[in-house]
Amino acid sequence: MKSALLVLMLLATTTGVDAKREFEEKLAHCEEVVAQNDDFNVWLKNFEACIANRLKQDPHPSLRSASSLI
């Protein structure tokens, strides 16, 4: 899942301002709702799951193909 997150971040930076803005909003949302955890790996797993869920719920047209990687 980590590689999928990196692919999505790369696509967000290359697919235009709207896609980048929407992806940044999804990142900000997950930063707010994912509980802090002393174990970084647990936090990262929860954060990646949040991002994947947000992209599946409401993908930007330019990120739709990338969200299928998750």
ROKOLKOL-151283 format. One line per 4 residues: their letters; for each residue x, y negated, z of C-alpha. Coordinates in nm, 3 decimals. Each point is the difference from the previous one (the first is absolute). Example, Ala and Ser with C-alpha at 12.3 -4.5 7.8 and 13.67 -1.06 7.14 Angstrom:
AS = 1.230,0.450,0.780 ~ 0.137,-0.344,-0.066
This chain:
MKSA = 0.000,0.000,0.000 ~ 0.294,-0.236,0.061 ~ 0.097,0.010,-0.366 ~ -0.359,-0.079,-0.100
LLVL = 0.005,-0.303,0.228 ~ 0.322,-0.118,-0.162 ~ -0.150,0.048,-0.347 ~ -0.303,-0.204,0.100
MLLA = 0.217,-0.277,0.140 ~ 0.200,-0.010,-0.323 ~ -0.315,-0.009,-0.210 ~ -0.143,-0.276,0.215
TTTG = 0.302,-0.217,-0.071 ~ -0.012,0.063,-0.375 ~ -0.372,0.004,-0.082 ~ -0.089,-0.361,0.061
VDAK = -0.091,-0.250,0.262 ~ -0.352,0.131,0.066 ~ 0.113,0.358,0.054 ~ 0.287,-0.115,0.219
REFE = -0.232,-0.217,0.211 ~ -0.251,0.283,0.042 ~ 0.274,0.245,0.093 ~ 0.142,-0.246,0.255
EKLA = -0.350,-0.031,0.150 ~ -0.019,0.378,0.033 ~ 0.344,0.004,0.164 ~ -0.104,-0.275,0.243
HCEE = -0.320,0.187,0.086 ~ 0.190,0.320,0.079 ~ 0.260,-0.189,0.203 ~ -0.286,-0.131,0.215
VVAQ = -0.199,0.321,0.046 ~ 0.269,0.267,0.032 ~ 0.082,0.043,0.368 ~ 0.360,-0.046,0.108
NDDF = 0.174,0.320,0.094 ~ 0.334,0.063,0.169 ~ 0.069,0.265,-0.262 ~ 0.066,-0.187,-0.325
NVWL = -0.073,0.310,-0.210 ~ -0.348,0.027,0.151 ~ -0.065,-0.370,-0.063 ~ 0.129,0.027,-0.359
KNFE = -0.220,0.302,-0.070 ~ -0.306,-0.188,0.130 ~ 0.095,-0.314,-0.195 ~ 0.042,0.194,-0.325
ACIA = -0.335,0.172,0.055 ~ -0.162,-0.340,0.050 ~ 0.151,-0.135,-0.323 ~ -0.105,0.310,-0.194
NRLK = -0.353,-0.028,0.136 ~ -0.026,-0.370,-0.086 ~ 0.124,0.059,-0.355 ~ -0.243,0.286,-0.055
QDPH = -0.290,-0.211,0.130 ~ 0.071,-0.311,-0.203 ~ 0.285,0.028,-0.250 ~ 0.092,-0.296,-0.217
PSLR = -0.039,0.098,-0.368 ~ 0.375,-0.017,-0.054 ~ 0.064,0.222,0.305 ~ -0.264,0.266,-0.073
SASS = 0.241,0.237,-0.171 ~ 0.252,-0.044,0.279 ~ -0.256,0.077,0.269 ~ -0.044,0.344,-0.156
LI = 0.361,0.077,0.099 ~ -0.095,0.001,0.367
